[in-house]
Amino acid sequence: MNPFSVLSDKIVIHSVHVEAPEITFEGNPFSGNNLSTIMKNVNSAAKSGGPAATNAASKTGAKPARKLEVDDFLITGAKVNFNGTTLTLPNIHLTNLGTGSDGITAADLTRRVLEAITTTTIKTVASSATDVGKSAEKVGKDLGKSLGSNASGFPKSLGGLFKKSTN
């Protein structure tokens, strides 16, 4: 962080590194889920100008909240808990957030970071679900091939299981 920026209208943060966060994903990656719900709430707060305390300050004529600049935001080693499994997220790297003269609000910074987390998590969970589906399909095809090549002997292998008993 640039320590002198604390005294200005825009706080400059050179680097933020979040290491090994754990994320719980609940719901469906293709429709409703907890991260999408959180994202919707963050977007709503960002559109309204931030939390109620910030809005109250602007109505009373108080000095507006300071802006931010984050040059480098890196999330590494993130894990997602989904349906009893743990998935590893690829690194999330955001750069030059709020580098313009106006900077970025805390609400907008939160929105941008959460948007990257949500997008990456949904892609990872959806990919995992697709991989499971492909694996199940391959197992089914392999089983079908195995049964197909031995289909002529299959009824014989059942023996007299389905014959009527004459007792």
Helices and strands as residue ranges (DSSP letters): G 3-7, E 10-19, E 22-24, H 34-47, H 52-59, E 67-76, E 79-82, E 85-88, E 92-97, H 106-149, G 151-153, H 154-157
